């Protein structure tokens, strides 16, 4: 979104009747959005995103299958744009605030490094990944 923001902010609304819906302007509304890190695990992209949306409104996302989750985490950390506290929020905290059930699922797992594969069980990732536990898909 940061790379096309001028389309929304600098240009007049295409429909004049829509102006009452954004009384403080388009940029004020865009700053209320949540975004993810799927394409921002580098300094330039994360700097641009952080200039518009506060890190408290950014959640973890990967660019899979183009990059692995671990590569993505390393990229975010090596970009040097965010503090450790902001990274922790992006990697887990913000998602837990938005979807509290994620925390409940993680709490149900006694050993996050154990991989379970039964269709009615949880699948757990290693503890250093952003979200450690999620339900398996049923096919």
Secondary structure as UniProt FT lines:
FT   HELIX           2..4
FT   HELIX           5..9
FT   HELIX           16..22
FT   TURN            23..24
FT   HELIX           26..30
FT   TURN            31..32
FT   STRAND          35..36
FT   TURN            38..39
FT   HELIX           43..52
FT   HELIX           55..57
FT   STRAND          58..59
FT   TURN            64..66
FT   HELIX           69..79
FT   HELIX           84..88
FT   HELIX           89..93
FT   HELIX           94..98
FT   HELIX           101..107
FT   TURN            112..113
FT   TURN            119..120
FT   STRAND          122..124
FT   TURN            127..128
FT   STRAND          133..135
//
